[in-house]
Amino acid sequence: MDADRFSDLVEKYVESDLKEQERIEIEGLLKSSAEARRRFWAYLHQHALLRKLMAEAKGRTLAASAPRRGILIAAAAAVFVLAVVGGILLSLGPEPAPSTPPVGAKPAGPKETPGPVAAEARTLPAEPGKPSDSPVRSAPNPGPVPSKEPSPTETAPAKPPPDPKPPAEERLPVPAPPPKTAPEPPKPTIVVAAQVEQVLGQARALGGESVRLKAGQDVLSGQGFEVGPRDSLVVLRCGDGTRLEFGPATRVREIRDEGGKKVMLERGLVSADVPKQPAGKAMVVATPHAEARVQGTRFVLWALPESTRLEVREGRVRVTRREDHAAAEVGADQRAVVAKGVPLAAKPARVSDDLVALYRFDEGPFDLIRDVSGFGVPLDLELKAEGATAWKPTGLSLLRWGRIGSHGAAGKILQACRKSREITLEAWVVPDKASFRYTGYLILLGDPTSPNAALLQGVSSPSAGPYQAHLRTGAVDSGRHAPLSTPKNLVVEGRPAHVAYTRAAGGQERLYVNGVPRAAAVRGGDFSTWKDDAPVSLGLEWLGEYRLVAVYARAMKEAEVVRNFRLGVD
């Protein structure tokens, strides 16, 4: 018997992988060889014990979830294997001892091949895991065989050598427990930084797809957005009541609310009303040049290409320059400019109460002049005369007649002034000439032929001075009737001039030049007859340089006019 071949057949039998020819081969070996049967028994016995040990090891590891299941399965497998092997051995019976022929006797003929019945009786049972094709049957009893007394010359049959004792079972190593499955990482928490309260014009979220912002939409922590270039506004409301207004052409890279609010403002303007923040969780507004930390305040901040400007209306803001970490505390009615080479310090700010429009002319060179008042929807102005203007470091110069005006009606100015029945028009200008033979409009609210309100330079009559103011009221149908005029010889060519016109609800009017009141009058009526479609226009039939224009929905007091004059343009 080829031991290696027999072991290979037994392994295939246990693994249910015998082919028909191999099945016939192993059956023949088991029928013809006691050694084959002993080896077959020992192999199956060892296989059953190994299965049991593995089941016990697995059971110890998984006792909490299935305390006895592995052992029961292994025991059942062992019982099954032992039963199968026992059936085989019982069916085969004891192997007859070989006999030695007597001396001189003829050699026996060839051994008879068992008949079909005997072959069927010794058929190997089905492999483990496979159903048997036919039941295992015992061989038929052939009847008693007459015994023959051995002759003295016959040699007694040799006793078969005793079966060697099976080797002691080796203690198999307990398999290591399966590796623990790593717990799934916690799902990221979605944090809503703010909610869109209002959208006017155009605004879109930043990201792979262009998604338009809509009122009621949540802005998640880490998201950014961009406001359209003209007549657009986005208002956000945070959970603690913080209100943020973003003007046209503003780009917010991201807004966060994780341990404190943070707004990354790449460009544009934000007007903020922030309630008191928790200790250690100040709100931060960061621009390319500066970082403003807010504990609770009202302020306006705008990021320009070369600088960041901050004006605080209430409370305090700490602003830090990113370049060198220089810092300043900016309090109520103070301002600060963060720019390279400019000392960082808090300075008194211009009057901001009831400010409804403000143009600083420091964005150039662009074809749009931004309203940075921080009030309502910004009323930006367009340059509509190509080649007629030139940007300077100090402002915008008009080289020939053109028009600078709003895209539509100045609705927010009209509504606010009608409600208060007051107005202030203010301008910092540098006239090209000390006097004109015509009237040029520094600020025009409405139509030149019938303005709602206007501030002018020129000569409208022989008695008129260089600066004039027109106003339409319910008592005077035409805004060109009875202009308020300053004395002559107040304009110095090529020098900056501060001109302001105020009108109170009681009808008191004043016209200031460089902080000094130069004309006064009383005019009755209200603004109910103002035209609703009136736009804002600058530089109509006027030549010179603009440095600042402002409109207030109230009559500034004399001290406030003087304050703005002394502070200058910056």
C-alpha positions, 0 to 999 in steps of 0.5 A: 500500500502506498501510504502517501497515496492512501493519505491523499485519498482519506483527506479527499474523503473527509473534504467530500472531494472524491471522484468516482474512480478514487472512491472505488480505489479507497474502497478496495484498499479498505477491503484488502488491507488491515493497515489501511483500515487502521490508518483510516480509523486513526485519521478520522479519530484525530480529525474529530478531536481536532474539530472538537478542540477548535470548537472549544477554543472558539467557544471560549472566545465567543462565550458571550454571544453563543456560549455552547454552540461551537462545542455542540457542533464539534461534538455532533461532528465527532459522533457522526465521524465515529459512527461512520467509521464504526459502520465501516469496520463492522461491515468489513469484519475481521481480516482472515489470517493467511495460511501456509500451504503444506509441503509438496502441495500444489499452489493454490489457484488465483483468489476468487473475486467476490461477487456482486453481492459481496462487493456491494456489501463492502461499499464505502459509505457516503463522504461526510456532507454527501448523501449515500447513494445506497444503504450500507449492507452487511455481507451475506453469511455464506454458511459454516465452513468445515474446519481442517486439522492442520498436519504436523508439517503445516506451519502455524499462522504467524500472529499479526504484530500488535497495533502500535499505540497511537501517539499521544495527542499533541496539545494544539495551540488555541487559535487567536481570537479574531481581530476586533472590528474598529468602531465606525467613526462618528458621523460629522455633526451638521452645524447651522451657522446662520439662516438667510433672512433676506435676499435682494438682487442676486446671491449664490453659494460658493462650491461646485455648483452655483446655488442661489441663496433664498430667504429661509435657507440655512447656511451651514458652518464652513459654507461661503457665498457671494453677493451680486455686483449691483443692487444686491443684498444678503441679510443673515440671522444667527441663532443668538440674534446676530444680524449681518448685512452684506452689500453688493460685490461682497464675497464671504469665503466661509462663515462658521459657528464652532466655539464662536462665530467667524466670518472670512470676508474676502472683499466687500462690506458687512454691517453687523448688529451683534448682541453680547457674546459668551465669555471666550467666544468672541465673534471674529470677522477676518479680512485679507488685512485684519481681524476684528474681534467683537464681544457685542456691538454695532459696526460697519466693516469693509474690505478694500483691495489695499486696506480694511476700514472699520467704523464702530457705532456702539460697543467696542471692537479689537482690530489686529493687523495680520501683517505685524499683529499691531492692534487697537481698541476701537470704541463707539463713534470711532474708526480705524484703517488697517493698511500697510504703512499706515499707523493703526490707531482708533480715531473719532469717526464721522457722524453715522446716526441716520446715515442712509447713503455714503460714497467714499470714492476709494474703490477705484479704478472701477465703473461702480461707486459703492454705497458703504453707509451700511443702511438698507440695500446699498445704492451704488452709482454707475459711471456712465461717461466713458473717458470722462473720469479719472481715478486719483489716490484722493478720489474721482475726477470729472474731466468733462461733462458726464453722469454718475448715477444710480441704476434706479430710484433712490427708494431708501433715501426717499422713504427715510426722508419722507418719514423724518421730514428731514434731510442733509446733503453733504459733499467734499469736492475740489472745484475745477473753477471758482465760478461757472456761468452755469449751474452744476449739480454736486448732488441731485435727487430727482430730475434737473428740471424739477428736483426733489432736492439738490446741492449745486455750484454755479450761477443761477442768477446775478444775485446767487452765490457759488453754492446753492440748495434746492428743495421741493416741499408741499408748499413749493411745487417746484424744487427750483423755486427760491434756492438757498444761496451762499455769499459770493467769493467763497470758492477757491479754485483747486482747493477742497471744500466741504459743503453741507445743506440741512433741512429740519422738520420745522422748515429750518434750512441751513447751508454750510461751507467749510463748517461755517453756516453761510445761509439760512431760511425757513420753508414750510411743507413736507416731502409728500410731493416728491417724485417716487422715481427720483434717482441719485446723480452726481456731477451733472454739468459740473467739473472737479474732483469728488472725495466724499458724498453723504446723505442723512435722513435728518438735519445734522446739528451745527456741531455735527457738521463742524465735526465732519468738516474737521475730521476731513475725508478720512 
